[in-house]
Amino acid sequence: MKRERTLRQKLTPFFFLAVAIPIIIFACLSMYRLERSIRASLDRQIAGNMNKADQCLDMVLDKYGTLLYDLCTDDEVISLVEEINRNQDGLEVNSNYLRRELSHICNRNRGIEGITVITAEGRTIYYDHLSASSAGSSWASEVTAPAVTEGPVYEGITEPVTSGKESVYMLRIARRLVDYEDIHKEVGTVVMSMNEDLLTEALDAWDIAENYLVHDNLIISAPDNNDIGKTIDEIKKEEYEYTSVVNERTGFTIYNRQSLKAYHDTFYEQGIFWLLITAAAVGIVFVLVYVLTRPYLKEIDTIADAMNEVEQGNFRTEVAVNDKMPVEIRKICNGFNEMVKHIEMLIEQVKAAILEQKNAELSALEAQIDPHFLYNTLDTINWKAIERGEFEISEMVGALADILRYTVKNAGGETSMEQELYWLRQYIILQSAKAGKEILVRLDVPDSLRGCRIHKLLLQPFVENAIKHGMKRKEGECRIDISMHGTEHQIHIIITDNGTGMDTSTLARLNSQEFENDTEYASNHLGITNVRKRLRLYYGEQADVYFESRPGSYTKVHLFIPAVPAGEGGTRA
């Protein structure tokens, strides 16, 4: 059983909506503006961080690139390497001089972990700063010369170099040794191995975000060395935003990882703020509703008690009216008191009317009025209406008389399609008047079919069903289209209405063979049930009917009956 709600309970949601909706709209606008402001600030911060990281990386690489350039163009170094290339006798002496020069550079510049020289003849001369050795290094001797054509070549190393207990990641810069007396001469290649910490310090100098350096889709520098060697996709997390920029000097990609926690926390705090405001407003609304409705509800309870007394049969009940009552309540009380006075009088009148009605029913049963008397009476009413200029009433009375004659005379017999359509128009006239709205009828019936025979009242149930179920809640123009198409042996009748249509469940049940066994639906569509039975009795398996519908658009009835030309039917109307 549905629980009844008091006036206060009904008013409260409306007051709540009146307060909550503006707050929600304002909160949404505020959150939207806040989101745009924070987003713009975050974008500016990321762009500034990326620009500074790119500049710092260039500064570091420029410093060590300059050292490498000076080494590769140093006349003394060039002479030593050329001497090593062409003179085997002084190989050891020249190599020692070169190693000493390499060690000086490594020791004077922080972050250079080793320098390897690969001569044109394929000899490798190096200095390993990690082990302070120029012989027997586990990694410096394995350094190979990349293809260098012009300028420096940068190469990130994703495998660490181990020296004792220390593991070091490196960035290598390679450059050709250039003899300016013959710049096309192949002298050798120098590879400088830099500690990756230099890159990390340059990229994360401001400690406001995390920056990664990526080469060939692999991380070569990261705040956490455990991430080196991974792809950027492997370290991505949902709570971070990633932005990238390409360093023009190296071709490496700098990825910025910005935490969105502060961004989300700001939104969360703002949401809590608006939630508290809404809760406070709702609490105030509840208090106001209680205070403002209390005097009204008190008087309404008084009226309700008086109504209960009247319901029990106490018509002497009267609600006391005083000037302190709200004007609306006072009007209700006065109206209630007047109503109670009239109810007792009306009850007596009803009792008398019931007695008179019973007497009239008995008289009607005894009289057994002859149908011809009804026809004549309707005809008289028709003329009276015409005399008084009530032509609409005259039209309705005439239609009712035609329907009465049509239904009484030879009920169940055959008639022409023309007569059936004429009677159907009369029926729709009455239904239009009953419904209080005009129902337009459009006919599309070939002349060749108008003389064909059809059993009386076969189409009426479908039209009644269209008006009753399809047009009851229809807004705007109501229209019924009746069209017919015929072959030598069959007539296809289509009755279309532009009503509210049917849902798929109802449509499926109407078209089901078990429709008549469905008591609930059959009782609501008794006319359809009866016409199906009549079709079977009149035509057997030669007749059929099915429905087509689209909710909110239309319903179509497709009726198929045998084609019976004029003069070949059975009983005539």
GUFILO-87876 format. One line per field, with one value per residue (C-alpha): residue in one letter; x, y, z. Coordinates in steps of 0.2 Angstrom, whole numbers, plus 5000, padded with zeros to 4 digits. Layout:
<pts>
r: [A, ...]
c1: [X, ...]
c2: [Y, ...]
c3: [Z, ...]
</pts>
This chain:
<pts>
r: [M, K, R, E, R, T, L, R, Q, K, L, T, P, F, F, F, L, A, V, A, I, P, I, I, I, F, A, C, L, S, M, Y, R, L, E, R, S, I, R, A, S, L, D, R, Q, I, A, G, N, M, N, K, A, D, Q, C, L, D, M, V, L, D, K, Y, G, T, L, L, Y, D, L, C, T, D, D, E, V, I, S, L, V, E, E, I, N, R, N, Q, D, G, L, E, V, N, S, N, Y, L, R, R, E, L, S, H, I, C, N, R, N, R, G, I, E, G, I, T, V, I, T, A, E, G, R, T, I, Y, Y, D, H, L, S, A, S, S, A, G, S, S, W, A, S, E, V, T, A, P, A, V, T, E, G, P, V, Y, E, G, I, T, E, P, V, T, S, G, K, E, S, V, Y, M, L, R, I, A, R, R, L, V, D, Y, E, D, I, H, K, E, V, G, T, V, V, M, S, M, N, E, D, L, L, T, E, A, L, D, A, W, D, I, A, E, N, Y, L, V, H, D, N, L, I, I, S, A, P, D, N, N, D, I, G, K, T, I, D, E, I, K, K, E, E, Y, E, Y, T, S, V, V, N, E, R, T, G, F, T, I, Y, N, R, Q, S, L, K, A, Y, H, D, T, F, Y, E, Q, G, I, F, W, L, L, I, T, A, A, A, V, G, I, V, F, V, L, V, Y, V, L, T, R, P, Y, L, K, E, I, D, T, I, A, D, A, M, N, E, V, E, Q, G, N, F, R, T, E, V, A, V, N, D, K, M, P, V, E, I, R, K, I, C, N, G, F, N, E, M, V, K, H, I, E, M, L, I, E, Q, V, K, A, A, I, L, E, Q, K, N, A, E, L, S, A, L, E, A, Q, I, D, P, H, F, L, Y, N, T, L, D, T, I, N, W, K, A, I, E, R, G, E, F, E, I, S, E, M, V, G, A, L, A, D, I, L, R, Y, T, V, K, N, A, G, G, E, T, S, M, E, Q, E, L, Y, W, L, R, Q, Y, I, I, L, Q, S, A, K, A, G, K, E, I, L, V, R, L, D, V, P, D, S, L, R, G, C, R, I, H, K, L, L, L, Q, P, F, V, E, N, A, I, K, H, G, M, K, R, K, E, G, E, C, R, I, D, I, S, M, H, G, T, E, H, Q, I, H, I, I, I, T, D, N, G, T, G, M, D, T, S, T, L, A, R, L, N, S, Q, E, F, E, N, D, T, E, Y, A, S, N, H, L, G, I, T, N, V, R, K, R, L, R, L, Y, Y, G, E, Q, A, D, V, Y, F, E, S, R, P, G, S, Y, T, K, V, H, L, F, I, P, A, V, P, A, G, E, G, G, T, R, A]
c1: [5000, 5007, 5011, 5002, 5012, 5008, 5007, 5024, 5032, 5026, 5032, 5049, 5056, 5051, 5059, 5074, 5075, 5072, 5088, 5098, 5097, 5104, 5118, 5122, 5122, 5133, 5145, 5146, 5151, 5163, 5171, 5172, 5181, 5193, 5197, 5201, 5212, 5221, 5223, 5231, 5242, 5248, 5251, 5261, 5271, 5274, 5279, 5291, 5299, 5301, 5310, 5321, 5325, 5330, 5341, 5350, 5353, 5360, 5371, 5378, 5381, 5388, 5401, 5407, 5405, 5417, 5429, 5428, 5430, 5445, 5452, 5448, 5456, 5472, 5487, 5497, 5484, 5482, 5501, 5502, 5488, 5495, 5512, 5504, 5495, 5511, 5526, 5526, 5542, 5536, 5519, 5520, 5528, 5515, 5501, 5507, 5508, 5490, 5484, 5491, 5482, 5466, 5468, 5471, 5454, 5445, 5452, 5449, 5431, 5417, 5406, 5418, 5420, 5431, 5438, 5442, 5452, 5450, 5463, 5461, 5471, 5459, 5469, 5460, 5468, 5458, 5457, 5445, 5441, 5431, 5445, 5458, 5466, 5472, 5474, 5463, 5446, 5431, 5421, 5432, 5442, 5425, 5419, 5417, 5417, 5400, 5398, 5403, 5403, 5402, 5400, 5396, 5386, 5376, 5372, 5363, 5368, 5355, 5366, 5376, 5395, 5400, 5416, 5418, 5401, 5396, 5385, 5385, 5374, 5383, 5380, 5393, 5398, 5409, 5418, 5431, 5449, 5452, 5469, 5466, 5481, 5470, 5453, 5448, 5462, 5456, 5465, 5453, 5438, 5436, 5422, 5419, 5408, 5399, 5390, 5371, 5369, 5375, 5359, 5348, 5354, 5351, 5334, 5328, 5336, 5320, 5313, 5295, 5292, 5301, 5310, 5316, 5328, 5323, 5333, 5326, 5310, 5321, 5324, 5343, 5341, 5328, 5326, 5326, 5340, 5328, 5318, 5333, 5331, 5313, 5301, 5291, 5275, 5281, 5282, 5267, 5254, 5236, 5239, 5252, 5252, 5266, 5272, 5287, 5299, 5313, 5331, 5337, 5356, 5355, 5338, 5334, 5316, 5313, 5298, 5290, 5280, 5269, 5259, 5241, 5238, 5238, 5226, 5214, 5215, 5210, 5195, 5191, 5192, 5181, 5168, 5168, 5166, 5151, 5144, 5144, 5136, 5122, 5120, 5118, 5106, 5095, 5095, 5089, 5076, 5070, 5068, 5059, 5047, 5043, 5040, 5031, 5019, 5015, 5000, 4993, 4995, 4987, 4971, 4971, 4971, 4956, 4947, 4953, 4945, 4929, 4929, 4931, 4916, 4906, 4912, 4905, 4888, 4888, 4882, 4880, 4899, 4905, 4923, 4925, 4932, 4942, 4951, 4969, 4967, 4976, 4964, 4965, 4961, 4947, 4939, 4941, 4932, 4918, 4916, 4917, 4903, 4892, 4895, 4891, 4874, 4870, 4876, 4862, 4849, 4857, 4857, 4838, 4837, 4847, 4836, 4821, 4830, 4835, 4817, 4811, 4825, 4819, 4802, 4807, 4818, 4803, 4792, 4805, 4806, 4787, 4785, 4798, 4799, 4797, 4813, 4802, 4796, 4814, 4817, 4802, 4807, 4825, 4818, 4807, 4822, 4831, 4818, 4817, 4835, 4835, 4820, 4831, 4847, 4856, 4863, 4878, 4865, 4855, 4870, 4873, 4855, 4855, 4871, 4864, 4848, 4858, 4869, 4853, 4845, 4861, 4865, 4847, 4842, 4849, 4863, 4878, 4872, 4882, 4882, 4892, 4909, 4901, 4888, 4900, 4911, 4896, 4891, 4909, 4909, 4893, 4901, 4916, 4906, 4898, 4915, 4922, 4908, 4911, 4930, 4928, 4940, 4939, 4944, 4948, 4945, 4954, 4948, 4958, 4946, 4945, 4928, 4930, 4930, 4916, 4903, 4911, 4902, 4908, 4900, 4893, 4902, 4919, 4929, 4920, 4930, 4947, 4941, 4935, 4951, 4961, 4950, 4950, 4968, 4977, 4969, 4964, 4980, 4984, 4989, 4986, 4978, 4969, 4967, 4961, 4966, 4957, 4964, 4960, 4969, 4962, 4966, 4955, 4953, 4957, 4955, 4968, 4961, 4973, 4966, 4980, 4979, 4992, 4989, 5001, 5005, 5009, 5024, 5032, 5025, 5007, 5010, 5017, 5002, 4990, 4998, 5000, 4990, 4987, 4980, 4962, 4969, 4977, 4963, 4970, 4973, 4958, 4947, 4955, 4952, 4936, 4931, 4947, 4944, 4926, 4930, 4944, 4930, 4919, 4932, 4934, 4916, 4913, 4928, 4938, 4956, 4953, 4954, 4968, 4972, 4989, 4994, 5009, 5014, 5027, 5026, 5022, 5019, 5006, 4996, 4991, 4978, 4980, 4964, 4963, 4946, 4940, 4935, 4916, 4910, 4893, 4879, 4888, 4886, 4875, 4863, 4860, 4859]
c2: [5000, 5017, 5028, 5044, 5060, 5075, 5093, 5097, 5081, 5087, 5105, 5100, 5093, 5109, 5120, 5109, 5110, 5129, 5131, 5117, 5120, 5138, 5132, 5117, 5128, 5141, 5127, 5119, 5136, 5140, 5122, 5125, 5142, 5134, 5120, 5131, 5142, 5128, 5120, 5136, 5138, 5120, 5121, 5137, 5128, 5113, 5123, 5133, 5118, 5110, 5125, 5127, 5108, 5110, 5125, 5117, 5101, 5112, 5121, 5104, 5097, 5113, 5113, 5095, 5096, 5111, 5100, 5086, 5099, 5106, 5089, 5083, 5099, 5100, 5100, 5090, 5077, 5076, 5074, 5060, 5050, 5052, 5047, 5031, 5028, 5028, 5023, 5007, 5010, 5025, 5017, 5014, 5031, 5041, 5031, 5035, 5053, 5052, 5043, 5056, 5070, 5060, 5057, 5076, 5080, 5067, 5073, 5091, 5089, 5082, 5069, 5063, 5044, 5040, 5045, 5032, 5036, 5024, 5028, 5026, 5010, 5003, 5004, 5009, 5020, 5025, 5032, 5024, 5038, 5026, 5014, 5027, 5016, 5016, 4997, 4983, 4992, 4982, 4994, 5008, 4996, 4989, 5006, 5007, 5021, 5026, 5033, 5051, 5062, 5080, 5087, 5077, 5061, 5058, 5040, 5035, 5019, 5009, 4996, 5002, 5001, 4992, 4998, 4989, 4990, 5006, 5005, 5020, 5025, 5035, 5046, 5045, 5060, 5055, 5067, 5064, 5070, 5084, 5089, 5106, 5104, 5090, 5090, 5075, 5064, 5050, 5052, 5043, 5046, 5051, 5045, 5054, 5045, 5056, 5051, 5051, 5060, 5076, 5075, 5071, 5086, 5097, 5091, 5091, 5107, 5115, 5100, 5104, 5089, 5074, 5074, 5059, 5059, 5046, 5040, 5028, 5025, 5020, 5030, 5035, 5047, 5047, 5052, 5034, 5024, 5008, 5016, 5018, 5005, 5005, 5013, 5028, 5019, 5006, 5020, 5030, 5031, 5038, 5051, 5060, 5070, 5068, 5081, 5080, 5091, 5086, 5093, 5100, 5097, 5079, 5073, 5066, 5068, 5076, 5069, 5079, 5070, 5081, 5075, 5079, 5076, 5095, 5098, 5084, 5089, 5107, 5100, 5089, 5103, 5114, 5100, 5098, 5117, 5117, 5101, 5110, 5125, 5115, 5105, 5121, 5128, 5112, 5112, 5130, 5126, 5112, 5123, 5136, 5124, 5118, 5135, 5142, 5127, 5124, 5137, 5130, 5112, 5115, 5122, 5109, 5096, 5104, 5103, 5085, 5080, 5089, 5079, 5063, 5067, 5070, 5054, 5045, 5053, 5067, 5082, 5093, 5096, 5114, 5121, 5136, 5151, 5165, 5180, 5173, 5160, 5163, 5170, 5154, 5142, 5154, 5152, 5133, 5132, 5143, 5133, 5117, 5122, 5127, 5111, 5101, 5110, 5105, 5087, 5082, 5090, 5082, 5065, 5066, 5072, 5057, 5045, 5052, 5051, 5033, 5028, 5037, 5028, 5011, 5015, 5021, 5006, 4995, 5005, 5004, 4985, 4983, 4995, 4985, 5000, 4996, 5001, 5010, 5021, 5025, 5029, 5041, 5049, 5052, 5059, 5071, 5076, 5079, 5091, 5100, 5103, 5109, 5121, 5128, 5130, 5116, 5108, 5100, 5091, 5087, 5079, 5068, 5063, 5058, 5048, 5039, 5035, 5028, 5018, 5011, 5006, 4999, 4988, 4982, 4977, 4960, 4960, 4950, 4950, 4957, 4974, 4983, 4991, 5008, 5006, 5000, 5015, 5027, 5019, 5020, 5039, 5041, 5031, 5042, 5058, 5052, 5047, 5064, 5073, 5061, 5064, 5083, 5083, 5082, 5066, 5067, 5052, 5050, 5036, 5028, 5015, 5011, 5012, 4994, 4988, 4999, 4987, 4972, 4963, 4963, 4957, 4971, 4979, 4971, 4987, 4996, 4987, 4992, 5011, 5010, 5003, 5017, 5030, 5023, 5018, 5028, 5045, 5047, 5056, 5062, 5080, 5089, 5083, 5066, 5056, 5039, 5033, 5019, 5012, 4996, 4986, 4971, 4957, 4944, 4934, 4945, 4962, 4970, 4983, 4995, 5006, 5018, 5030, 5043, 5040, 5036, 5019, 5003, 4996, 4981, 4970, 4975, 4973, 4956, 4950, 4957, 4948, 4932, 4916, 4914, 4932, 4926, 4915, 4930, 4935, 4952, 4958, 4950, 4959, 4976, 4973, 4964, 4971, 4964, 4947, 4946, 4952, 4938, 4925, 4933, 4932, 4913, 4910, 4920, 4916, 4902, 4902, 4914, 4929, 4936, 4951, 4958, 4974, 4986, 5000, 5012, 5020, 5039, 5038, 5027, 5010, 5000, 4986, 4975, 4965, 4952, 4945, 4936, 4947, 4945, 4955, 4963, 4951, 4935, 4937, 4928, 4938, 4956, 4970]
c3: [5000, 4995, 5010, 5011, 5013, 5023, 5016, 5024, 5017, 5000, 5001, 5008, 4992, 4982, 4995, 4994, 4975, 4976, 4987, 4980, 4962, 4962, 4974, 4962, 4947, 4955, 4962, 4945, 4937, 4951, 4949, 4931, 4932, 4946, 4935, 4920, 4931, 4939, 4922, 4915, 4930, 4929, 4910, 4913, 4927, 4916, 4901, 4912, 4919, 4902, 4896, 4911, 4910, 4891, 4895, 4909, 4899, 4885, 4898, 4904, 4887, 4881, 4895, 4892, 4874, 4874, 4884, 4871, 4857, 4865, 4867, 4849, 4842, 4853, 4842, 4855, 4856, 4837, 4836, 4849, 4840, 4823, 4830, 4837, 4821, 4811, 4823, 4832, 4840, 4851, 4854, 4873, 4876, 4866, 4874, 4891, 4887, 4880, 4895, 4906, 4897, 4898, 4917, 4919, 4910, 4921, 4937, 4934, 4929, 4940, 4932, 4918, 4922, 4908, 4891, 4877, 4861, 4847, 4834, 4815, 4816, 4829, 4844, 4861, 4873, 4888, 4906, 4919, 4932, 4942, 4945, 4942, 4930, 4912, 4910, 4914, 4915, 4914, 4903, 4896, 4885, 4878, 4872, 4853, 4842, 4834, 4817, 4818, 4803, 4809, 4827, 4843, 4844, 4860, 4866, 4881, 4890, 4898, 4906, 4922, 4924, 4939, 4949, 4965, 4974, 4964, 4949, 4937, 4922, 4909, 4894, 4880, 4869, 4854, 4842, 4828, 4831, 4818, 4811, 4804, 4792, 4783, 4790, 4779, 4787, 4798, 4815, 4827, 4838, 4856, 4867, 4884, 4897, 4908, 4924, 4922, 4939, 4929, 4918, 4933, 4942, 4927, 4923, 4941, 4947, 4953, 4962, 4957, 4945, 4939, 4922, 4912, 4897, 4883, 4868, 4856, 4867, 4882, 4897, 4899, 4914, 4928, 4946, 4951, 4943, 4943, 4929, 4917, 4903, 4904, 4891, 4896, 4895, 4908, 4921, 4917, 4932, 4931, 4945, 4934, 4919, 4906, 4894, 4882, 4872, 4860, 4864, 4848, 4852, 4856, 4848, 4865, 4872, 4889, 4898, 4912, 4925, 4935, 4950, 4949, 4968, 4972, 4958, 4963, 4982, 4977, 4968, 4983, 4995, 4984, 4983, 5002, 5004, 4992, 5000, 5017, 5010, 5003, 5019, 5029, 5016, 5017, 5036, 5036, 5023, 5034, 5049, 5039, 5031, 5049, 5056, 5041, 5039, 5057, 5058, 5042, 5047, 5064, 5056, 5042, 5056, 5064, 5047, 5044, 5061, 5057, 5040, 5050, 5060, 5044, 5037, 5052, 5049, 5061, 5050, 5065, 5065, 5062, 5061, 5072, 5062, 5069, 5063, 5067, 5054, 5037, 5024, 5013, 5028, 5033, 5016, 5017, 5034, 5028, 5013, 5023, 5035, 5020, 5012, 5027, 5028, 5010, 5011, 5023, 5011, 4996, 5004, 5006, 4988, 4983, 4992, 4984, 4967, 4970, 4973, 4958, 4947, 4953, 4949, 4932, 4928, 4933, 4921, 4907, 4909, 4908, 4894, 4882, 4870, 4852, 4841, 4829, 4843, 4846, 4828, 4827, 4844, 4838, 4822, 4832, 4843, 4827, 4820, 4836, 4836, 4818, 4823, 4837, 4826, 4836, 4820, 4829, 4840, 4825, 4816, 4832, 4833, 4815, 4816, 4832, 4822, 4807, 4819, 4828, 4812, 4805, 4820, 4823, 4806, 4800, 4813, 4808, 4789, 4775, 4767, 4754, 4758, 4754, 4767, 4780, 4777, 4778, 4795, 4801, 4797, 4808, 4822, 4821, 4822, 4839, 4845, 4841, 4850, 4865, 4865, 4863, 4849, 4830, 4823, 4804, 4793, 4776, 4764, 4750, 4743, 4725, 4717, 4712, 4730, 4736, 4730, 4738, 4752, 4770, 4786, 4796, 4811, 4806, 4805, 4820, 4834, 4826, 4825, 4843, 4849, 4840, 4848, 4865, 4867, 4854, 4854, 4872, 4877, 4860, 4858, 4842, 4826, 4828, 4811, 4805, 4788, 4780, 4764, 4754, 4741, 4732, 4721, 4713, 4728, 4743, 4750, 4761, 4773, 4782, 4797, 4802, 4817, 4822, 4840, 4854, 4848, 4858, 4866, 4860, 4874, 4870, 4851, 4853, 4864, 4851, 4837, 4847, 4843, 4862, 4864, 4868, 4882, 4890, 4901, 4907, 4889, 4881, 4894, 4890, 4871, 4871, 4854, 4846, 4854, 4847, 4830, 4829, 4833, 4820, 4807, 4810, 4810, 4794, 4784, 4792, 4787, 4773, 4785, 4795, 4805, 4813, 4821, 4817, 4829, 4834, 4851, 4850, 4831, 4824, 4825, 4809, 4808, 4793, 4790, 4776, 4770, 4755, 4740, 4738, 4723, 4723, 4720, 4726, 4745, 4757, 4768, 4763, 4775]
</pts>
